[in-house]
Amino acid sequence: MAMRVGSTRASTRRASPRTRVALVTGAGKRVGRAIALALGAEGYRVAVHYSRSAAGARETVRLIRAAGGEGAAFRADLTSLGAPSRLVNDVVKSFSRIDVLVNSAASMTRTPLSSVREKDWDRIFALNLRAPFFCAVAAARAMGRRGGAIVNISDHMGFESWPDFVPHGVSKAGVAAMTQALAGAFAPRVRVNAVAPGFVLAPEGYSAAKLRQFARETPLRRVGSPADVADAVRYFVRARYVTGEVLFVDGGRHGVR
């Protein structure tokens, strides 16, 4: 069951930059935290979702508040049936509304083809694809006639061959397909777009030598950062005449290499 942690003030005032609400899943660390901080800096009240990173979520909320923003942490295991809808409902109960959803929570698990198991596939897809879908459906319903924006986080691995991450890559390709499908289904009131990051954070166990090699193979000759992804999310939140798009934030790897 989704569980709220922390506190915030509900508001019934007219929508303004300081009354709009953004829910960011997986915001206790890494890319999700960068996105939550960026939206907090934009004036959104931020619902910081986490599953197991309670300390990280509290730190994200602290950083938002330290910068003059408003936020609260919400715990939910999004792989549990019904949890995505409950999470959205809990956020709406606390903040009175939701205007932006960023589906950032994901599992990036190394699964060599020689040893991948059915339960690995199901676990990865439950978090990476099923949860974002049902979060999006619940959020669009909550946005109502007022509308809003949904930004999904895909991955460059969904469009390249990475033999050690096939289930992850397939699930993230599914996120891109889901984005386009929901953009049509939710139009015109809710815009749905996706960001496909390249190498912005190294997977666990990735060597420094491999990291340098990846940078050399990238047209911009460097790896990215979570802030690069957050910038793309902010663009989609603001871009009121854009929907159904997938923006690659990968230093030019996609379509250039």
CORDABEL-V842412 format. One record per residue. RES is the residue in three letters. NEAR is the number of other C-alpha atoms within 12 Angstrom. Layout:
# CORDABEL-V842412
res={RES RES}
near={NEAR NEAR}
This chain:
# CORDABEL-V842412
res={MET ALA MET ARG VAL GLY SER THR ARG ALA SER THR ARG ARG ALA SER PRO ARG THR ARG VAL ALA LEU VAL THR GLY ALA GLY LYS ARG VAL GLY ARG ALA ILE ALA LEU ALA LEU GLY ALA GLU GLY TYR ARG VAL ALA VAL HIS TYR SER ARG SER ALA ALA GLY ALA ARG GLU THR VAL ARG LEU ILE ARG ALA ALA GLY GLY GLU GLY ALA ALA PHE ARG ALA ASP LEU THR SER LEU GLY ALA PRO SER ARG LEU VAL ASN ASP VAL VAL LYS SER PHE SER ARG ILE ASP VAL LEU VAL ASN SER ALA ALA SER MET THR ARG THR PRO LEU SER SER VAL ARG GLU LYS ASP TRP ASP ARG ILE PHE ALA LEU ASN LEU ARG ALA PRO PHE PHE CYS ALA VAL ALA ALA ALA ARG ALA MET GLY ARG ARG GLY GLY ALA ILE VAL ASN ILE SER ASP HIS MET GLY PHE GLU SER TRP PRO ASP PHE VAL PRO HIS GLY VAL SER LYS ALA GLY VAL ALA ALA MET THR GLN ALA LEU ALA GLY ALA PHE ALA PRO ARG VAL ARG VAL ASN ALA VAL ALA PRO GLY PHE VAL LEU ALA PRO GLU GLY TYR SER ALA ALA LYS LEU ARG GLN PHE ALA ARG GLU THR PRO LEU ARG ARG VAL GLY SER PRO ALA ASP VAL ALA ASP ALA VAL ARG TYR PHE VAL ARG ALA ARG TYR VAL THR GLY GLU VAL LEU PHE VAL ASP GLY GLY ARG HIS GLY VAL ARG}
near={21 26 29 31 26 25 24 27 23 22 21 15 14 12 20 15 22 27 29 38 46 49 54 55 49 43 50 38 33 30 39 42 40 39 49 55 45 35 47 40 27 30 26 39 46 54 58 58 52 42 34 20 26 26 21 26 39 30 27 42 40 27 29 34 25 15 20 19 30 38 47 43 47 48 36 39 29 41 30 21 19 23 30 41 31 30 44 49 33 32 47 37 23 30 35 27 39 44 44 48 59 54 50 49 46 40 33 31 26 25 24 17 17 11 16 21 16 13 13 24 28 22 27 33 32 32 38 41 40 31 42 47 42 31 43 45 32 30 45 38 27 33 32 21 17 21 27 39 46 53 55 55 52 44 42 35 32 32 29 23 16 20 20 21 31 30 37 40 34 30 38 42 31 33 45 39 27 36 40 27 23 35 34 20 20 30 26 22 26 39 40 50 47 47 43 41 40 38 36 28 28 24 19 12 12 15 12 15 12 16 23 17 16 27 24 18 22 24 20 20 19 22 31 29 24 33 25 29 43 39 28 34 46 34 27 34 37 24 21 21 19 26 34 33 33 36 33 33 34 39 30 25 28 25 14 12 15}
